[in-house]
Amino acid sequence: MSLHQLVYLSQSTRKLEKEELSAIWTQAKANNARIDVTGSLFYNGGWFMQVLEGPAPVLASLYDKISKDPRHHDLRLLYNEPAAFRTFVRWTMNMTNLEERQADKYEELVDIVEAAKTGRKIYGMSPAVTLLNFFKA
Ligand SMILES: Cc1cc2nc3c(=O)[nH]c(=O)nc-3n(C[C@H](O)[C@H](O)[C@H](O)COP(=O)(O)O)c2cc1C
């Protein structure tokens, strides 16, 4: 089945505690492993940016389910395209909390989320594409 990558931005309904983030992460990892989805979730205290990768129909129904989750709202689909390879091949869901400044690649990731919020391009590329390129081996 054809592999797709999807990237969206959303606003968390309120500021989430670490435990609440962990709960989302645990749930996502368990579900995604079952449905052959990989990806990465970034949280900056107010906004989520998530990459999902997997078979196109699976992603469509997962995105539909995630979009109804009351823990966030104002979802903006930034990218939804076929892909030759997975970028987060080792992760059923990676999680980066950008509230912790020691996060790997902190400055770049904060800038990507900020650019996505306003629709600003980074070196002529959409923030979603910049994000995907950033993690390509
Ligand atoms: C920002 C955010 C990202 C999420 N990412 C995923 C995900 O990657 N996979 C997933 O199954 N659920 C994810 N969820 C949780 C789903 O919205 C939903 O609560 C969960 O899949 C329901 O699990 P269940 O069908 O086992 O009850 C996410 C929720 C939020 C708020």
The ligand as a MOL file (V3000), in Angstrom:
LIG
                    3D

  0  0  0     0  0            999 V3000
M  V30 BEGIN CTAB
M  V30 COUNTS 31 33 0 0 0
M  V30 BEGIN ATOM
M  V30 1 C -1.7460 15.9470 19.7480 0
M  V30 2 C -2.2690 14.5500 19.7450 0
M  V30 3 C -1.6200 13.5600 19.0100 0
M  V30 4 C -2.1010 12.2510 18.9890 0
M  V30 5 N -1.4480 11.3090 18.2450 0
M  V30 6 C -1.9560 10.0660 18.1680 0
M  V30 7 C -1.3240 9.0780 17.3540 0
M  V30 8 O -0.2920 9.3010 16.7130 0
M  V30 9 N -1.8930 7.8610 17.3060 0
M  V30 10 C -3.0150 7.5330 18.0160 0
M  V30 11 O -3.4730 6.4070 17.9270 0
M  V30 12 N -3.6160 8.4480 18.8040 0
M  V30 13 C -3.1120 9.6980 18.9030 0
M  V30 14 N -3.7330 10.6220 19.7080 0
M  V30 15 C -4.8560 10.1820 20.5470 0
M  V30 16 C -6.1370 10.0750 19.7510 0
M  V30 17 O -6.6960 11.3480 19.5480 0
M  V30 18 C -7.1570 9.1990 20.5110 0
M  V30 19 O -7.3800 9.7110 21.7980 0
M  V30 20 C -6.6520 7.7770 20.6880 0
M  V30 21 O -6.0850 7.2790 19.5160 0
M  V30 22 C -7.8320 6.8760 21.1120 0
M  V30 23 O -7.3250 5.6210 21.3690 0
M  V30 24 P -8.2880 4.3540 21.4150 0
M  V30 25 O -8.9220 4.2720 20.0450 0
M  V30 26 O -7.3600 3.2300 21.7120 0
M  V30 27 O -9.2600 4.6530 22.5090 0
M  V30 28 C -3.2620 11.9280 19.7380 0
M  V30 29 C -3.9100 12.9340 20.4770 0
M  V30 30 C -3.4180 14.2250 20.4870 0
M  V30 31 C -4.1150 15.2880 21.2930 0
M  V30 END ATOM
M  V30 BEGIN BOND
M  V30 1 1 1 2
M  V30 2 1 2 3
M  V30 3 2 2 30
M  V30 4 2 3 4
M  V30 5 1 4 5
M  V30 6 1 4 28
M  V30 7 2 5 6
M  V30 8 1 6 7
M  V30 9 1 6 13
M  V30 10 2 7 8
M  V30 11 1 7 9
M  V30 12 1 9 10
M  V30 13 2 10 11
M  V30 14 1 10 12
M  V30 15 2 12 13
M  V30 16 1 13 14
M  V30 17 1 14 15
M  V30 18 1 14 28
M  V30 19 1 15 16
M  V30 20 1 16 17
M  V30 21 1 16 18
M  V30 22 1 18 19
M  V30 23 1 18 20
M  V30 24 1 20 21
M  V30 25 1 20 22
M  V30 26 1 22 23
M  V30 27 1 23 24
M  V30 28 2 24 25
M  V30 29 1 24 26
M  V30 30 1 24 27
M  V30 31 2 28 29
M  V30 32 1 29 30
M  V30 33 1 30 31
M  V30 END BOND
M  V30 END CTAB
M  END
